[in-house]
Amino acid sequence: MINTARHILEVKGPDVWSISPDATVYDALRMMADKDVGALLVMEGDRLVGIISERDYARKVILVGKTSRDTLVREIMSSNVFTIHPDQTVEEAMEIMTNRRVRHLPVVAEGHVFGVISIGDVVKNIIYRQREMIKNLASKPKE
């Protein structure tokens, strides 16, 4: 079985938490805390225009002396968003995340956002698959 981004979303669920670029960073942080996520997609209607993460907040608000209540999401979001197609493999997701130094990948096809996978989702999937492989190898009859 080929393990894909689509498979991860089937297991974790397709919830997509997003915010408008015109919202305050404070509102974004509150939503991240409420949803227990480390990043939100920044959407204008159905269009993905960016991503905002806890890392963006730490580096682009706190460290430069801004305040989260007076800063808009559009001012600190990452607008160059790396995405993955639902049919790309978990290994490809890991490679993109490692090479691009990102922790969240929106799963997108033909302009439609299917969900988001995190580095934690990818690692959990790889560990599960390795355990299953070990279990299968251990249960094979010895020749």
Buried (B, 14 or more C-beta within 10 A) or exposed (E): EEBBBBBBBEEBEEEBBBBBBEBBBBBBBBBBEEEEBBBBBBBEEEEBBBBBBBBBBEEBBEEEEBEBEEBBBBBBBBEEBBBBBBEBBBEBBBEBBEEEEBBBBBBBBEEEBBBBBBBEBBEBBBEEEEEEEEEEEEEEEEE
